[in-house]
Amino acid sequence: MVPQNGRSDSLVRIVAIDDDLEFLDFLTHTLSESGLEIVTSADPGEGLALVLGVRTDLVLLDLIMPTCSGFEILDKIVTSNPTINVVLLTSEYSTESAVEAIQKGAADYLNKPISVDVLRRRVNKFVDSARERREATQISHSLMETFQFEGIVGWSPLMLEVFDRIRRVAPHFRNILITGDTGTGKELVARSLHRLSPVASGPFVVCNCAAVVETLFESELFGHVKGAFTGAVQDKKGYFELAHRGTLFLDEIGDASLGTQAKLLRVLQDHAVQRVGSPVLHEIDVNVVVATNRDLRTMVAAKNFREDLYYRISAVEIKLPRLSRRREDLPLLERHFLERFAAQYNKPLRGITRKAQMLLARHPWPGNIRELENVLAHACMMAQGDAIDVRDLPEMLGVEQSNLGDRDPDLSSLEEVQRRHIQHVLKVVKDNKAQAAEILGIARPTLYRILAKNEAQQKDAR
């Protein structure tokens, strides 16, 4: 084993595995340059350990060695960490073995002897790609830190508008309504409103209206005194009193009965509660944040929600968009959850493979942010290498991928996959090409060239 340079996270690490010591010396001399760390091994087992033991960007692997086949090492590398580029080298070139190498996951296939210029050119392509990936990771990490507002991640126009609204109303609100589908982050918004309010030092109390038994609702909200009913063995404060000089978050308010709604309205008007079984009024000073995934206007029209209560709580409304309407936030959210779960599970995860990212981008996310969080928690637990791959995602995402068409998407050409993905992104952003180019991570002129080429091909097909 010959390491060439001290290890640094800024270096691109290349591991060369070949039983020919002279060829290893040739590789070391040819590829020795600033910014590269070259590690060589003539033993396949030792070489595999070098690849998997420390973060590696590129492997140069001899196909035919005395003790084992290069294909065996390739399989183990691809299985353990599919993000590592592996270039197979052989002096016995054949079309069949080249095809097999690519099918097994090799990034390139080179024939020995190889000239210095060709070797440098082919290797530099992967070195540049590794540096770009590292830079992209650093940028996405910086973006995530920049576009985090009170623990909420997003840089889409819809979320920046939500952030601005929170900043403006937090210092002044008494009652506020948050609406949005399940899993869009309503409680996160409620907590950010509390933290930015004048009562931030007070308690933040959560009441999930959908989880409270109807017969106990009044007791839970307003409290009770000893002996008020069977089982009331002592006085108890309700949620409103517990939140005194703080914030009460009433989640899923649409599930409260009309009777409970009437009592809620009285409390919001009078700023006082009466415990069950007691004639005494207890004054309260509470900011109330109300949330629902239902359309309260429709419920008011259907007489299922009190109109007077609706107007009391909806003087200010914050609407949270579905994840499918803010897909440009996906990369930031993925990075956010990846870093959180990597730390939680103590795993050296650095990113998500492009194939897995494409699968995540195509998913409709009916469960919104909560679903994405659960998917990435699952993937982080299952991941074995330093990146999340398709195999680490829940099975239902793989099923969706196989249902995209009669053919297995894995058998589609890269050009076809690219075309479908670009069409999907353009559809999501309503043909906004500037926004689509930003999401795709390419320059606008590049997007225009791809679209023009696709259009020409379609015309030729007709």
C-alpha positions as CSV (number, residue, x, y, z in Angstrom):
1,M,0.0,0.0,0.0
2,V,1.4,3.4,-1.0
3,P,-0.4,6.6,0.1
4,Q,0.8,9.6,-1.8
5,N,-0.1,12.8,0.2
6,G,-1.6,13.5,3.6
7,R,-5.3,12.9,4.0
8,S,-7.5,16.0,3.8
9,D,-11.2,16.4,3.3
10,S,-10.4,18.8,0.4
11,L,-8.5,16.1,-1.5
12,V,-10.0,13.8,-4.2
13,R,-9.1,10.3,-3.1
14,I,-8.2,7.7,-5.8
15,V,-7.5,4.0,-4.9
16,A,-5.8,1.9,-7.5
17,I,-5.9,-1.9,-7.2
18,D,-3.7,-4.0,-9.5
19,D,-1.4,-6.9,-9.0
20,D,1.2,-5.3,-11.4
21,L,3.5,-3.2,-9.2
22,E,5.0,-1.4,-12.2
23,F,1.6,-0.4,-13.5
24,L,0.7,1.0,-10.0
25,D,3.9,3.0,-10.1
26,F,2.9,4.3,-13.6
27,L,-0.6,5.3,-12.2
28,T,1.0,7.1,-9.2
29,H,3.5,9.0,-11.4
30,T,0.9,9.9,-14.1
31,L,-1.8,11.0,-11.7
32,S,0.3,12.7,-9.1
33,E,-0.9,16.3,-8.8
34,S,-2.0,18.8,-6.3
35,G,-5.4,18.1,-4.8
36,L,-5.3,14.3,-5.4
37,E,-4.6,11.6,-2.9
38,I,-3.4,8.4,-4.6
39,V,-3.5,5.1,-2.6
40,T,-2.4,1.9,-4.3
41,S,-2.6,-1.8,-3.4
42,A,-1.5,-5.0,-5.1
43,D,-3.8,-7.1,-2.9
44,P,-7.5,-7.1,-3.9
45,G,-8.7,-7.7,-0.3
46,E,-6.5,-4.9,1.1
47,G,-7.5,-2.6,-1.7
48,L,-11.2,-3.2,-1.0
49,A,-10.7,-2.3,2.6
50,L,-8.9,0.9,1.6
51,V,-11.9,1.8,-0.6
52,L,-14.5,1.2,1.9
53,G,-12.6,2.2,5.0
54,V,-12.2,5.9,4.1
55,R,-14.3,8.1,1.9
56,T,-13.2,7.3,-1.7
57,D,-14.1,9.2,-4.9
58,L,-12.6,7.0,-7.7
59,V,-11.3,3.4,-7.9
60,L,-9.0,2.2,-10.7
61,L,-9.4,-1.6,-10.7
62,D,-7.6,-4.3,-12.7
63,L,-10.1,-6.8,-14.1
64,I,-7.9,-9.9,-14.1
65,M,-5.9,-10.6,-10.9
66,P,-4.5,-14.0,-9.7
67,T,-6.5,-14.2,-6.5
68,C,-9.9,-12.9,-7.6
69,S,-11.7,-11.2,-10.5
70,G,-12.1,-7.5,-10.7
71,F,-15.8,-8.1,-11.2
72,E,-16.0,-9.5,-7.6
73,I,-14.4,-6.4,-6.2
74,L,-16.7,-4.2,-8.4
75,D,-19.8,-6.0,-7.1
76,K,-18.7,-5.4,-3.4
77,I,-17.9,-1.7,-4.0
78,V,-21.2,-1.1,-5.8
79,T,-23.2,-2.9,-3.2
80,S,-21.5,-1.1,-0.3
81,N,-21.3,2.4,-1.8
82,P,-22.9,3.0,-5.3
83,T,-21.6,6.6,-5.3
84,I,-18.0,5.6,-5.9
85,N,-16.9,5.7,-9.5
86,V,-15.1,2.5,-10.5
87,V,-12.9,2.4,-13.7
88,L,-12.0,-1.2,-14.8
89,L,-8.6,-1.7,-16.5
90,T,-7.6,-4.8,-18.5
91,S,-5.1,-5.9,-21.1
92,E,-7.6,-8.5,-22.5
93,Y,-10.3,-6.2,-23.9
94,S,-13.5,-7.6,-25.3
95,T,-16.8,-6.0,-26.1
96,E,-18.6,-8.6,-24.0
97,S,-16.6,-7.8,-20.8
98,A,-17.0,-4.1,-21.4
99,V,-20.8,-4.4,-21.6
100,E,-20.8,-6.6,-18.5
101,A,-18.6,-4.1,-16.7
102,I,-21.0,-1.2,-17.4
103,Q,-24.1,-3.3,-16.5
104,K,-22.5,-4.3,-13.2
105,G,-22.0,-0.6,-12.3
106,A,-18.6,0.4,-13.6
107,A,-18.2,4.0,-14.6
108,D,-15.7,3.3,-17.4
109,Y,-13.6,0.6,-19.0
110,L,-10.1,1.1,-20.3
111,N,-7.7,-1.1,-22.2
112,K,-4.1,-1.6,-21.2
113,P,-1.6,-0.4,-22.2
114,I,-3.0,3.1,-21.9
115,S,-1.2,6.4,-22.8
116,V,-0.5,9.1,-20.3
117,D,-2.8,11.6,-22.1
118,V,-5.7,9.2,-22.3
119,L,-5.4,8.1,-18.7
120,R,-5.2,11.7,-17.4
121,R,-8.1,12.8,-19.6
122,R,-10.4,10.0,-18.6
123,V,-9.5,10.2,-14.9
124,N,-9.8,14.0,-14.8
125,K,-13.4,13.7,-15.9
126,F,-14.2,11.8,-12.7
127,V,-12.0,14.1,-10.6
128,D,-13.8,17.1,-11.8
129,S,-17.1,15.4,-11.1
130,A,-16.1,14.6,-7.6
131,R,-15.0,18.2,-6.9
132,E,-18.3,19.5,-8.4
133,R,-20.3,17.1,-6.1
134,R,-18.3,18.2,-3.1
135,E,-18.9,21.9,-4.0
136,A,-22.6,21.2,-4.6
137,T,-22.8,19.6,-1.1
138,Q,-21.2,22.6,0.5
139,I,-23.4,24.9,-1.4
140,S,-26.6,23.0,-0.4
141,H,-25.4,23.0,3.2
142,S,-24.9,26.8,3.1
143,L,-28.2,27.3,1.4
144,M,-29.9,25.1,4.1
145,E,-28.4,27.3,6.8
146,T,-29.3,30.5,5.0
147,F,-32.9,29.5,4.1
148,Q,-33.9,28.2,7.6
149,F,-36.4,30.3,9.4
150,E,-37.1,29.3,13.0
151,G,-36.4,25.6,12.1
152,I,-38.5,25.7,9.0
153,V,-36.6,25.0,5.7
154,G,-37.5,26.5,2.4
155,W,-36.5,29.0,-0.3
156,S,-39.4,28.7,-2.7
157,P,-41.4,31.9,-3.2
158,L,-44.4,30.4,-1.4
159,M,-42.4,29.6,1.7
160,L,-40.5,33.0,1.7
161,E,-44.0,34.6,1.7
162,V,-45.0,32.4,4.7
163,F,-41.8,33.5,6.5
164,D,-42.5,37.1,5.8
165,R,-46.0,36.8,7.1
166,I,-44.8,35.1,10.3
167,R,-42.3,37.9,11.0
168,R,-44.9,40.6,10.5
169,V,-47.7,39.1,12.7
170,A,-45.8,37.4,15.4
171,P,-45.2,40.5,17.6
172,H,-48.9,41.5,17.5
173,F,-51.3,38.6,17.2
174,R,-53.8,37.4,19.8
175,N,-55.6,34.8,17.7
176,I,-54.3,33.4,14.4
177,L,-55.4,30.6,12.0
178,I,-52.9,28.3,10.3
179,T,-54.3,26.2,7.4
180,G,-52.7,23.5,5.3
181,D,-52.8,19.8,4.5
182,T,-51.7,17.2,7.0
183,G,-47.9,17.1,7.3
184,T,-47.2,20.6,5.9
185,G,-45.7,21.9,9.2
186,K,-48.5,23.7,11.0
187,E,-47.0,23.1,14.5
188,L,-43.6,24.3,13.4
189,V,-45.2,27.6,12.3
190,A,-47.1,27.8,15.6
191,R,-43.9,27.4,17.5
192,S,-42.1,30.0,15.4
193,L,-45.0,32.4,16.1
194,H,-44.6,31.8,19.8
195,R,-40.8,32.2,19.8
196,L,-41.1,35.6,17.9
197,S,-44.0,36.9,20.1
198,P,-43.8,39.0,23.2
199,V,-44.8,35.9,25.3
200,A,-41.8,33.8,24.1
201,S,-40.6,33.3,27.6
202,G,-44.0,31.8,28.6
203,P,-45.3,28.3,28.0
204,F,-46.2,26.8,24.7
205,V,-49.1,24.3,25.2
206,V,-50.4,21.9,22.6
207,C,-53.9,20.6,22.4
208,N,-54.8,18.2,19.6
209,C,-58.6,18.6,19.3
210,A,-58.9,15.4,17.3
211,A,-57.3,13.3,20.0
212,V,-59.5,14.5,22.9
213,V,-62.6,12.5,23.8
214,E,-65.7,14.6,23.3
215,T,-67.0,14.0,26.9
216,L,-63.7,15.2,28.4
217,F,-63.1,18.1,26.0
218,E,-64.5,20.8,28.4
219,S,-62.4,19.4,31.3
220,E,-59.3,19.3,29.2
221,L,-59.6,22.8,27.9
222,F,-61.0,24.6,30.9
223,G,-60.0,22.3,33.8
224,H,-62.2,21.0,36.7
225,V,-62.5,21.0,40.4
226,K,-62.4,18.0,42.8
227,G,-65.7,16.0,42.7
228,A,-67.0,17.7,39.6
229,F,-67.5,14.2,38.1
230,T,-66.6,10.6,38.7
231,G,-62.8,10.3,38.7
232,A,-62.2,14.0,39.4
233,V,-60.1,13.3,42.6
234,Q,-58.4,16.7,42.6
235,D,-58.5,20.2,41.1
236,K,-57.0,20.3,37.6
237,K,-56.0,23.2,35.4
238,G,-57.1,23.1,31.7
239,Y,-55.0,23.9,28.7
240,F,-56.0,27.6,28.8
241,E,-54.8,28.0,32.3
242,L,-51.6,26.1,31.6
243,A,-50.9,28.4,28.7
244,H,-51.4,31.6,30.8
245,R,-49.0,34.3,29.7
246,G,-47.9,32.1,26.8
247,T,-49.3,30.4,23.7
248,L,-52.0,27.7,23.3
249,F,-51.9,25.8,20.1
250,L,-55.3,24.2,19.2
251,D,-54.5,21.7,16.4
252,E,-57.3,20.3,14.2
253,I,-59.9,22.8,15.4
254,G,-62.3,21.5,12.7
255,D,-62.8,18.3,14.8
256,A,-64.3,20.2,17.7
257,S,-68.1,19.9,18.2
258,L,-70.4,22.8,17.9
259,G,-71.0,22.8,21.6
260,T,-67.2,23.0,22.3
261,Q,-66.9,25.7,19.7
262,A,-69.4,27.9,21.5
263,K,-67.5,27.6,24.7
264,L,-64.2,28.3,22.9
265,L,-65.7,31.5,21.5
266,R,-66.8,32.7,25.0
267,V,-63.2,32.2,26.3
268,L,-61.7,34.0,23.4
269,Q,-64.1,36.9,23.9
270,D,-64.0,37.1,27.7
271,H,-60.3,36.0,28.3
272,A,-61.5,34.0,31.3
273,V,-62.3,30.3,31.9
274,Q,-64.6,28.5,34.3
275,R,-63.5,25.1,35.5
276,V,-66.0,22.3,35.3
277,G,-67.9,22.2,38.6
278,S,-66.8,25.6,39.7
279,P,-68.6,29.0,39.5
280,V,-65.3,30.9,39.8
281,L,-63.9,32.7,36.7
282,H,-60.1,32.5,36.2
283,E,-58.7,35.3,34.0
284,I,-56.2,34.2,31.4
285,D,-53.7,36.0,29.2
286,V,-53.1,33.7,26.3
287,N,-52.2,33.9,22.6
288,V,-54.1,31.3,20.7
289,V,-52.9,29.7,17.5
290,V,-55.5,27.6,15.8
291,A,-54.8,25.1,13.0
292,T,-56.8,22.8,10.7
293,N,-56.4,20.8,7.5
294,R,-60.1,21.3,6.7
295,D,-61.8,24.1,4.7
296,L,-63.5,26.0,7.5
297,R,-65.3,28.2,5.0
298,T,-67.0,25.2,3.5
299,M,-67.8,23.9,7.0
300,V,-69.3,27.3,8.0
301,A,-71.5,27.1,4.8
302,A,-72.6,23.6,5.8
303,K,-73.4,24.7,9.4
304,N,-70.6,22.4,10.7
305,F,-68.5,25.2,12.1
306,R,-69.7,28.3,13.9
307,E,-69.4,31.4,11.7
308,D,-68.8,33.7,14.7
309,L,-65.9,31.5,15.9
310,Y,-64.4,31.4,12.4
311,Y,-64.3,35.2,12.2
312,R,-62.8,35.4,15.7
313,I,-59.9,33.1,14.9
314,S,-59.3,34.0,11.2
315,A,-58.5,37.7,11.4
316,V,-55.0,36.6,10.3
317,E,-54.5,33.4,8.4
318,I,-51.3,31.7,7.3
319,K,-51.7,29.2,4.5
320,L,-49.1,26.5,4.2
321,P,-48.5,25.0,0.7
322,R,-48.4,21.3,-0.1
323,L,-44.9,19.9,-0.8
324,S,-46.0,19.2,-4.4
325,R,-46.4,23.0,-4.9
326,R,-42.9,23.8,-3.5
327,R,-40.8,21.1,-5.1
328,E,-37.8,23.5,-5.4
329,D,-37.5,23.1,-1.6
330,L,-36.9,19.3,-2.0
331,P,-33.1,19.4,-2.2
332,L,-32.9,21.6,0.9
333,L,-35.4,19.5,2.8
334,E,-33.5,16.3,1.8
335,R,-30.2,17.8,3.0
336,H,-31.9,19.0,6.3
337,F,-33.3,15.5,7.1
338,L,-30.2,13.7,5.9
339,E,-28.0,15.7,8.3
340,R,-30.4,15.3,11.2
341,F,-30.8,11.5,10.8
342,A,-27.1,10.9,10.0
343,A,-26.2,12.5,13.3
344,Q,-29.1,10.7,15.1
345,Y,-28.1,7.3,13.8
346,N,-24.4,8.1,13.9
347,K,-23.9,7.3,10.2
348,P,-21.3,9.0,7.9
349,L,-23.9,9.9,5.2
350,R,-22.8,12.6,2.8
351,G,-25.6,12.7,0.2
352,I,-28.2,11.0,-2.0
353,T,-27.4,9.4,-5.3
354,R,-28.8,11.0,-8.4
355,K,-31.0,8.0,-9.2
356,A,-32.6,8.2,-5.7
357,Q,-33.0,12.0,-6.0
358,M,-34.9,11.5,-9.3
359,L,-37.2,9.0,-7.6
360,L,-37.8,11.4,-4.7
361,A,-38.5,14.2,-7.2
362,R,-41.1,12.1,-9.1
363,H,-43.0,11.1,-6.0
364,P,-46.3,13.2,-5.5
365,W,-45.8,13.5,-1.7
366,P,-49.4,13.3,-0.5
367,G,-48.2,13.2,3.1
368,N,-46.1,16.3,2.5
369,I,-43.1,17.2,4.7
370,R,-44.0,14.5,7.3
371,E,-43.9,11.8,4.6
372,L,-40.6,13.0,3.3
373,E,-39.2,13.0,6.9
374,N,-40.4,9.4,7.4
375,V,-39.0,8.3,4.1
376,L,-35.5,9.7,4.8
377,A,-35.5,8.4,8.3
378,H,-36.1,5.0,6.9
379,A,-33.5,5.5,4.2
380,C,-30.9,6.7,6.7
381,M,-31.4,3.6,8.8
382,M,-31.1,1.3,5.9
383,A,-28.1,3.0,4.2
384,Q,-24.8,1.1,4.4
385,G,-22.5,3.4,2.5
386,D,-22.0,7.1,2.7
387,A,-25.0,7.9,0.5
388,I,-28.6,7.0,0.2
389,D,-29.5,5.0,-2.9
390,V,-32.7,3.7,-4.4
391,R,-32.5,0.4,-2.5
392,D,-32.5,2.3,0.8
393,L,-35.8,4.0,0.1
394,P,-39.2,2.4,1.2
395,E,-40.5,-0.3,-1.2
396,M,-43.5,1.8,-2.2
397,L,-41.3,4.3,-4.0
398,G,-39.8,1.5,-6.0
399,V,-43.2,0.2,-6.9
400,E,-44.2,3.7,-8.1
401,Q,-41.1,3.7,-10.2
402,S,-41.9,0.4,-11.9
403,N,-45.4,1.6,-12.6
404,L,-44.4,4.6,-14.6
405,G,-44.6,2.6,-17.8
406,D,-44.7,-0.9,-19.3
407,R,-40.9,-0.9,-19.4
408,D,-38.6,-0.9,-16.4
409,P,-37.3,2.7,-16.1
410,D,-33.8,1.2,-15.5
411,L,-33.8,0.1,-19.1
412,S,-34.5,3.6,-20.4
413,S,-31.7,5.5,-22.0
414,L,-30.2,8.4,-20.1
415,E,-31.6,10.8,-22.8
416,E,-35.1,9.4,-22.3
417,V,-34.9,9.7,-18.5
418,Q,-33.5,13.3,-18.8
419,R,-36.4,14.2,-21.2
420,R,-39.1,12.9,-18.9
421,H,-37.6,14.6,-15.8
422,I,-37.3,17.9,-17.6
423,Q,-40.9,17.7,-18.8
424,H,-42.0,16.9,-15.2
425,V,-40.2,19.8,-13.7
426,L,-41.6,22.2,-16.4
427,K,-45.1,21.0,-15.7
428,V,-44.7,21.5,-11.9
429,V,-43.4,25.1,-12.4
430,K,-46.0,25.8,-15.1
431,D,-43.4,26.2,-17.9
432,N,-41.3,28.7,-16.0
433,K,-38.0,27.9,-17.7
434,A,-35.8,30.1,-15.5
435,Q,-37.2,28.3,-12.4
436,A,-37.0,24.9,-14.1
437,A,-33.3,25.5,-14.9
438,E,-32.6,26.4,-11.3
439,I,-34.3,23.3,-10.0
440,L,-32.5,21.1,-12.5
441,G,-29.1,22.7,-11.7
442,I,-28.3,23.7,-15.2
443,A,-27.9,27.0,-17.0
444,R,-30.9,28.4,-19.0
445,P,-29.1,28.2,-22.3
446,T,-28.4,24.5,-21.7
447,L,-32.1,23.9,-20.9
448,Y,-33.1,25.7,-24.1
449,R,-30.7,23.6,-26.2
450,I,-32.1,20.4,-24.7
451,L,-35.7,21.5,-25.3
452,A,-34.8,22.4,-28.9
453,K,-33.2,19.0,-29.5
454,N,-36.2,17.2,-28.0
455,E,-38.5,19.2,-30.2
456,A,-36.5,18.4,-33.3
457,Q,-36.4,14.7,-32.5
458,Q,-40.2,14.7,-32.1
459,K,-40.7,16.4,-35.4
460,D,-38.4,13.8,-37.1
461,A,-40.4,11.0,-35.5
462,R,-43.6,12.3,-37.0
